[in-house]
Amino acid sequence: MEAARSYLKSMGVELGKASRETWDQEKDRVGRAWVSTQDAYSKVKSSTTS
């Protein structure tokens, strides 16, 4: 969970540096990082509530 969260935060920084030419690519990377973080959260949640 922490690794996914950290990666998501770093992607936010990278998105802030994106140029017009790289915006779509960086936006997609942030989207994938968000999904990864949600998946990690779900795994943690299910392991603590089971």
FIPA-881124 format. One record per residue (C-alpha): residue in one letter; x, y, z. Coordinates in pm, 1 decimal. Layout:
+---------+----------+----------+----------+
: residuo :        x :        y :        z :
+---------+----------+----------+----------+
:       a :        X :        Y :        Z :
...
+---------+----------+----------+----------+
END
This chain:
+---------+----------+----------+----------+
: residuo :        x :        y :        z :
+---------+----------+----------+----------+
:       m :      0.0 :      0.0 :      0.0 :
:       e :    274.2 :    245.4 :     94.7 :
:       a :    469.5 :    175.5 :   -224.7 :
:       a :    162.0 :    232.5 :   -440.6 :
:       r :     77.8 :    551.4 :   -253.4 :
:       s :    431.8 :    681.9 :   -283.1 :
:       y :    437.5 :    607.5 :   -654.9 :
:       l :    106.5 :    788.9 :   -701.0 :
:       k :    243.5 :   1094.2 :   -523.0 :
:       s :    555.0 :   1094.7 :   -740.2 :
:       m :    340.8 :   1069.5 :  -1051.7 :
:       g :    154.8 :   1380.5 :   -940.6 :
:       v :    484.7 :   1567.1 :   -929.8 :
:       e :    575.9 :   1438.1 :  -1274.6 :
:       l :    237.9 :   1542.8 :  -1409.6 :
:       g :    306.6 :   1892.9 :  -1286.0 :
:       k :    620.1 :   1898.7 :  -1500.2 :
:       a :    449.0 :   1764.8 :  -1812.6 :
:       s :    468.8 :   1963.7 :  -2130.1 :
:       r :    191.3 :   1994.5 :  -2381.4 :
:       e :    356.5 :   1715.6 :  -2580.1 :
:       t :    381.2 :   1472.5 :  -2288.4 :
:       w :     55.8 :   1559.6 :  -2107.5 :
:       d :   -152.3 :   1265.0 :  -2234.8 :
:       q :    123.5 :   1012.9 :  -2163.9 :
:       e :    179.7 :   1145.2 :  -1811.4 :
:       k :   -194.9 :   1162.4 :  -1745.5 :
:       d :   -225.7 :    795.0 :  -1840.3 :
:       r :     61.7 :    705.2 :  -1607.1 :
:       v :   -108.9 :    886.9 :  -1319.2 :
:       g :   -431.2 :    702.6 :  -1399.7 :
:       r :   -254.6 :    367.7 :  -1380.5 :
:       a :    -87.4 :    469.1 :  -1054.0 :
:       w :   -430.5 :    564.3 :   -913.1 :
:       v :   -575.9 :    225.3 :  -1006.9 :
:       s :   -275.2 :     50.3 :   -853.0 :
:       t :   -321.7 :    245.5 :   -531.4 :
:       q :   -692.4 :    159.8 :   -520.3 :
:       d :   -611.2 :   -208.8 :   -574.2 :
:       a :   -353.0 :   -202.6 :   -295.8 :
:       y :   -602.4 :    -34.2 :    -62.6 :
:       s :   -865.5 :   -295.5 :   -143.6 :
:       k :   -619.6 :   -575.0 :    -64.1 :
:       v :   -526.8 :   -416.7 :    268.3 :
:       k :   -889.0 :   -355.2 :    354.9 :
:       s :   -995.4 :   -710.1 :    271.9 :
:       s :   -705.1 :   -858.2 :    467.0 :
:       t :   -792.8 :   -660.2 :    779.8 :
:       t :  -1166.4 :   -721.7 :    764.4 :
:       s :  -1154.7 :  -1093.7 :    686.4 :
+---------+----------+----------+----------+
END
